[in-house]
Amino acid sequence: MNFGFGNDFRITVFGESHGKCIGVVVEGCPAGFPIGEAEIQEELDRRRPGKSMTSARQENDAVRFLSGIVDGRANGGPITMIVMNEDINSSWYDRNRTVPRPGHSDYSAIIKYGSFNYWRGGSFFSGRMTAAIVMGGAIAKKLLRKKGIRVFSHLTQLGGVSVDFEVTDHQVEEMAPKSPVWCADSKKSLLMVEELEKVKSEQDSLGGIVECRVIGLPAGIGEPFFDSVESVISHGIFSIPAAKGIEFGDGFRLCGMKGSKANDEFALEGEKVITRTNHSGGILGGITDGMPLVLRVAFKPTPSIGKAQRSVNLSKMEEVEIHIEGRHDPCIAVRAVPVVEAIVSTCLADLMIRAQKISRVKGD
């Protein structure tokens, strides 16, 4: 069992979806580094439930510092942050405790933890836990920003609607935050909203793809063999509930290319070495090459849907029909946009500290 992630910059999450709170402990933030609640809150508000096109669950998600911050600066010790769970309704879960929901972790959790498993709201398997990831990632994101590194994401596909042209970094940073589904293409954003409204009326759900870009990373970051940039980020990404696939650069499309097309040829830009293309997504041999880091994450459709589904009542060992009630996102990928940024930032802050590009002890 491991609820912690990272080495020199490490986050440890705690809490349950229907428990008292969700929280995170952050270790490795340099002493003296300025951190305010407003900066954490800004990131939390991006993924907060109760907004357009997301779960109707109304949570304020107001962050509280419990330790590690003195007069607005990190003191070098563990930073503990929480948000309270305020809008909880566990009645459906109590009535259906022994009937695992299709597509959820219920059955595998029951097998692993037996009758001690906390069944309400998916417990610590719930997407609600991503609030903890976002809090920790907010600190990592600021550490990177101080080094001139920008991390930003957008939704490139929702169900059958996808962005089919190359979106510039400026479009992603400027246009995606204005879209209710974090899509940088305004026309496709409208179509995605229509898709969501349609699938909600059908009591169903959709999957999607989130693309993340990192600009300003220096070359030479990464710790091969097993702590390559791809290895560390992939580990973090697959800790996000509902993440089912990842690719870097052109990813699976590289399989259809010839080497002469797939290779990123080197060139000079002044005295800086660059590559003419970026099919590899800014990573060669598990180490950053100084080009933009690009990755995409595939999220499955939300498993909690209003349609009737088949399951098994484990107490009676008989097949039953299940009607899931509650307040659920019609597409998890929409609110996953800031979560992907948070986990990527956490991974890169850790690798930057290990490469001695960020101070281990004292910041500014």
N, C-alpha and C positions, 0 to 999 in steps of 0.2 A: 504494500500500500504506500503510495507516494503522492501527497498533495502539494509538493514543492517542485519547482522547476527552475533550472539555472544553476550556475556555479558562482562566479564572482558577483553577478547581479542575479538575485534569486527572489522569486515570488512564491509564497505559500498561501493557498486559498483555504477558506473554511466557511462553514454554514450550510444551510439547506434552503431550498426554494420556499418551503412553508415553515421554516424555523424562525427564530427571533431576528436574525440578521444574516447578511452576507459580508464577508470580510477578506482582507488580504494582509499578509505581513511581507514587507519588502526589505531585503537585506542587500547591502552593497552600494547604497547611495552615498556618495562622498560627503563627509561632514562639511557643513557650511553651505551646501547647495540650497538655493532658495526655492521653497515650495509653498504654495498657498492653496487653500481649499478651493478657491475659485478656478484654478487651473485644472484640478482633478474634476470638479463639477462640470466644467465645459465638456470634457470627454464623456462623462457619465450621461449627460443630457442627450448626447448624440445617439445613445443606444436605449434610452429610457423607454419603458413600455407606456402605453396610453396615448401614443401619438398616432397620426394618420397612417393608415396601412399596416398597423401593427396590433399586437395584443391589446385588448381593452383593459387589462389589469392596470390600475392606477397606483403607481409607486412614485413617490417624490425622489427617491434615490439621493437624498441629501447626505453627502459624505461627512464623516466625522473622523478626525485624527485622535487616536488613543495613545500613541507613543511615537517617539522618534523625531518630533518636530518641536523646536524651541525658538520662539520669536520669529517664526516664518522660515527657519532654516533647519536642514537635517542635522542631527547631532551626532551622526555616525553609527547609531544603534538601529535596531529594527524599527521600521515605520509601520505602524498598524493603523489600518483604515477600515471603517465599516459603513454600510448603509442598512437601515432597518427595513424589515418586511412589514408592510402596513396593510396591504389590501389582499388578505388571504381568505380563501374559501376552500376548505378541505373536505366538505361534505361528500362530494362525489367519490373522492379517493377512499374515504372511510367505508363507503357502501360497496366499493369494488376492490377491496384490498387484495383479494386472492385471484383476481382476473387480470392477467398482464395485458397491457395495451399493445397492439401490433405496432412494430416499428420502434418501440421504446426499449429502455434498458430493464424494464420491470422483471421480466422472466430471468434474465441472466443475473440480475442483482439478488433475486430471491434464492437462486441456486447457490450463489457465492456466500451470501450473508445469512441465509435462513430466515427465521421469524424475526430476527433483530433488524432486518432492513427497514429503514424509514420510508414508508410508501407514499407519503403525501407530496404531491406536486413533483414527483421525480427525484426528490431529495437532492443529493449533491451531484446527481447526473443531469440535472435540469439546466436548460439554457440560462436560467436565472444566475447561475454561477459565473457567467461571463462578465457580470458587473464587477466581480473581484479582479478578473483579468484586466479589464479596462482601467481600474484604479491603479493597479501596479504598472500597467503599460503607459499611463499618463506621465509617470515619473521618468520612465525610460525614454519616452518620446521627447521630453524636455531636455534630458541629458544629451540626446543626439542633436537636438535643435541648436544647442549651445556650440556644437561642433560643425554647424552648417549643414546638417543632414536632415532632409525633409522626408517624412513618411506619409503617404496619402493613398486612398483607395477609392474605388467606385464599382458600381454594379454593372457588369458587361452583359449579363444574361439573366432573364427571369422567365422561367417556363420556356415557351417557344419564341420569345422576343429577345433578340440579341443585337448588340452594337456591331455593325459590320464594316466599320472604317477605323483607321488609326486615330485615336483621340490624343491630342497633345497634353503634355503635363499641365499647361496653363488651363485647359478646358477641364481637366479632372479637378484641379484645386479650386477653380472659380465656379464651375457650373454644377458639379456633383452635390455640393452642400445646399444648393437651391432646389434640388429635386426631392420630392417626397420618397423616392426610392433610391436616392444616391446614384442616379445615372447621369453621366456627363453629356449625353446626347438628349437634348430637350424633346425632340420628336419621339425617340424611342422611350423616353421617360413617360410620356403620355400613354403610349401603347402598353407599357408595363403596368401602369395604374389601372388601365382598362382590364388587363388580364387578371390583376388581383381582385378587382371588384367582381368580375365574372366568376372566378374560382371560389370567392367567399359566398356568393349567392348559391353556388352548387354544393356548399359545405365540404369543400375539398381544399387542397393546398398545392403549392408549386415549389420547385427547387430553383437554384440560381448559381451564378458564378461571380465571385468578387475578385477583381484584379487589384494588386497592391504594387506601388512603385516606391522606390527609395532613391532619392537623388542626393549626391554629395558624399557618398561613401568612399573612403580612400581605398586604394588598391592594397592588397596584402592582408585583409581581414579573413579569418577562418582558421580552424585548427584540424586539418586532416590527420588521421584518417576518419575516425568515427565522429568527430565534431566539426565536419565540414559545414559551410554555411547552409547548404541544402539540408544536411542531416539535422542540424539544430533547429532550423525553422520548421522543417517538416514535423519534427517531434512536437514542437509547440502547437502547430496548426491542428494536428490530429487530436489535440487535447480539447479543441473547441467542439462542443456537441453538434452533431449533424454534418461535420466536415467529412467528406468521403473521397476527395481527390485533390492532388496538387500538381502543378507543373511550373517549371522555371523557364523564362525566355519563351522560345517557340515550342518547348515541351514535346508533346506527342507529334506535333507537325514535323519535327525534325526527322521522324521515321520515314517520311515521304520525300526527303530532300537528298540530293547528292552532296558529298563532302565539299565539293567546290562551291556549293551554294550555302551550306550550313556553317562553314568556317567563317569566323569573324576576322577579317584581315586587319592588321595593325597599320596605323598611320600616325603622323605627327600633326598636332594642333598647337602651333608655336613650339614650345619645348615640352609639351605634354603628350604622352603616348595615349592614343585612343584606339578604338576599333571602328571600322567603317560601318559595320552593322552590329546588331546586338542580339543575335539569335540565341546566344547562351544566357541571356538575361543578367549579364554583369558578373557571372561566376565562371571561373575556369579552374579545374582541379580542386573544387571545393573552396576556393579562395576568391575574394572579390578582385576584379580587374580594373576597378575605377569607373566603369560604365554604370548606368542606372541599373539597379537590381529590380527585376520584374518577375512577379509570380502571380499565379491565378489559383483560386481555391473553389472547388465544387462543393455545394451544399445540397443535401437531399431535401425533398419536400418535407414540410412539417408533418410528423407522424400523427399528431392529434388532429383528427378531422371529425366533422359532424355526421358523416355517412356511417351507416351500420357496418360493422366489421365482425369477423369471426375470431374467437379466442377460446381459451380453456379455463374453466373454473377449477383452480388447483386444489381447492379444499374438497370438491366433490368429484374431481377428475372426470368432468364431462364437458363436451363442447357447448359453447354458448354464443349468443350474439351480444356484442358490446356496442353501446352508444356513448361515446366519450363526450362529457360536458366540460365546460370551462371556457377560459379566454386565451386563445392561442393565435400566434402569428400565421397568416395565410402563406407567408414565405419567410423562412428563417433568415435567408441570405440578406434581406434588406437591413435588419438590425445587426448583421454580422460584419458589416463594413468597418465600423470603429473597432470591433473586436479583433479582426484580422490585423489592423494597424497596431493595436496594442500588443499582440503576441509577437509580431515581427519586430517591433521596437524593443521589446523585452529581450529577444534573442540577440539582436544586434548590439544593444547596450552591454550585454554580457560579453560578447565576442570583442567589442571595442575595449573593454576593461582588461580582458585577457591579453590583448595586443598592446596594452599600455598606451592606448590613445585617449583614454579617460582615466583620471586619477582613481586609485583604489581607496584612498583615505580622505583626501581633502579636496573639496571643490570650490567653486566661486559663484 
